[in-house]
């Protein structure tokens, strides 16, 4: 298995291009199931999760092709993917596939909408929490689906097709909002989703569905109205920039000091997190070329954060911010409210010399003068990149193992950081023997 070796201490200087958002790319790929025409998605990040989901969809009958690098193209540019679900050949999603990629459970919405049936394995828990799917089930039932749980599968039927309804999410869920919005595009009549997720990725999916002929209003607010249509058609859509990748590199620069412009992204996608970063004393400037992040020799001020659904501070940046706060000049309190088990990075950051105490959902981080490199282990995607951020500021060598987590969601991380002066290299499994 590959590892990442980091020699800490270098400041980051230069430009980091931001890729398309993984968490928008995944529902967009799934939206291809809603039409028999071609869906073209531009600015697709080159990530393991994207290629895995695309391959999973071939099981349902989706054909796909990828445009590779073109002459003169910046090789960090995103790719274009064409997806066509001319005929759905299988409405089942087996456990072997769903357990590899939990977002593939979301196919239940488009399959029910287009084929009026689906049999999709329940995804089970994961490293960060139990992650139930009750809201998907109750929401689709509100749209008229009959759903039984049988031998680990959600067996769903809507013999006469889905019917629009009002559904109030008892809890904000990104995935359930994506799924119900996709399902409602082909339901009869109007659907009103209340207490819907407002994440930029929901807006991006809605924009794509609208380009495909859907009738959707209110995405980005907590009430989304969808008037069902008989069919959707092909479209071309550009994936929104990755706000979590943006925030991650912003925190890396704040951690090491330096001056970096993050291009191909927008501050509107993550205003709260940038406000928090500015409160640490880091310079955050939005300009025509992107977002400039800079920090000189001034100390990092401690800042308390509580993770919340958008537009609050994102859970997907909690681990990275905690890494940053390990070097603050004082005590910060970081409270995780979205997932019950998202502090797996604490023990690993402590191996670098961080002082962190957990009390229930809150981690109290006492800044230290120095971190010292050590071997650490990645446990999930965002936790693993927090270890990279720690390693960039630590003295000496940090080796992060289990980096397949990183490859799920960070496109060419080593290359992007190395271009800005960091010493980060991948050691292939072969090389470690
Ligand atoms: C999405 O997961 C993201 N994944 C996650 O990113 C992100 O952390 C999360 O949203 C929150 O922002 C993708 O977009 C692929 P939720 P999702 O449903 O949709 C509970 C990453 O690192 N819940 O908004 O699965 C759930 O357990 C990943 O890129 C129910 O109780 O998250 C959690 O506590 C990790 N019942 C809360 O809601 C349900 O039926 C929010 O989860 C559904 C969710």
Boltz pocket constraint, residues with backbone or C-beta under 6 A from the ligand:
constraints:
  - pocket:
      binder: B
      contacts: [[A, 22], [A, 23], [A, 24], [A, 26], [A, 103], [A, 129], [A, 130], [A, 131], [A, 132], [A, 133], [A, 134], [A, 135], [A, 136], [A, 137], [A, 171], [A, 172], [A, 173], [A, 174], [A, 175], [A, 176], [A, 315], [A, 316], [A, 337], [A, 338], [A, 339], [A, 340], [A, 381], [A, 382], [A, 409]]
      max_distance: 6.0
